[in-house]
Amino acid sequence: MELITNAGCHLCEDARVVVDEITRELGMTWEEVSLQSSPELLALHGEEVPVLRIDGVVRDFWVIDPARLRRLLTERS
């Protein structure tokens, strides 16, 4: 699971907290990927951050809902 973020993004800060809380609860890990690390990511998601990708598929952006994330990860495993 990846959380694509942008520096100085307040929504990204909120998303980090949610993702960290839910993944810790479920015993999973996640990776943060900076939008600036890739021109491709910047072109795809420049206005949508934060972006949550699970198994390479965009599952959420802007606001990460904890209940939805928990359900997506529980169904996945």
C-alpha positions in Angstrom: 0.0 0.0 0.0 1.3 3.4 -0.9 0.2 6.9 0.2 1.3 9.5 -2.4 1.8 12.8 -0.7 3.0 16.4 -1.4 5.2 18.6 0.8 3.2 21.1 2.8 -0.2 19.4 2.1 -2.5 19.5 5.2 -4.7 16.7 3.8 -1.6 14.6 3.4 -0.8 15.1 7.1 -4.3 13.9 8.0 -4.0 11.0 5.7 -0.7 9.8 7.2 -2.4 9.7 10.7 -5.3 7.6 9.4 -3.2 5.2 7.3 -0.7 4.7 10.1 -3.4 4.1 12.7 -5.4 1.6 10.6 -2.3 -0.3 9.3 -0.9 -0.6 12.8 -4.3 -1.9 14.0 -4.2 -4.6 11.3 -0.5 -5.4 11.6 0.3 -4.1 8.1 2.9 -1.8 6.6 2.6 1.1 4.2 5.0 3.3 2.1 4.9 7.0 1.6 5.8 8.2 -1.9 6.5 11.9 -2.5 4.8 13.4 -5.5 8.1 15.1 -6.3 9.9 11.8 -6.7 8.4 11.1 -10.1 7.3 13.3 -13.0 4.8 10.5 -13.9 3.1 10.7 -10.5 3.1 14.5 -10.6 1.3 14.3 -14.0 -1.2 11.7 -12.8 -2.0 13.0 -9.4 -0.8 16.6 -9.2 -4.1 18.0 -8.0 -5.5 14.9 -6.1 -3.1 14.4 -3.2 -3.0 12.5 -1.0 -3.6 9.4 -3.1 -4.0 6.0 -1.6 -3.0 3.0 -3.8 -3.6 -0.5 -2.7 -1.9 -3.2 -4.9 -1.2 -0.5 -7.5 -4.9 0.6 -7.7 -6.0 4.1 -6.7 -8.6 3.5 -3.9 -9.0 7.0 -2.4 -7.8 10.5 -2.8 -8.0 13.9 -0.9 -9.6 12.5 2.3 -8.9 8.9 3.5 -11.8 7.5 5.3 -10.7 5.2 8.2 -13.7 2.9 8.0 -13.4 2.5 4.2 -9.6 1.9 4.5 -10.2 -0.7 7.3 -12.7 -2.5 5.1 -10.5 -2.4 2.0 -7.6 -3.9 3.9 -9.6 -6.5 5.7 -11.2 -7.7 2.4 -7.7 -7.8 0.8 -6.2 -10.2 3.3 
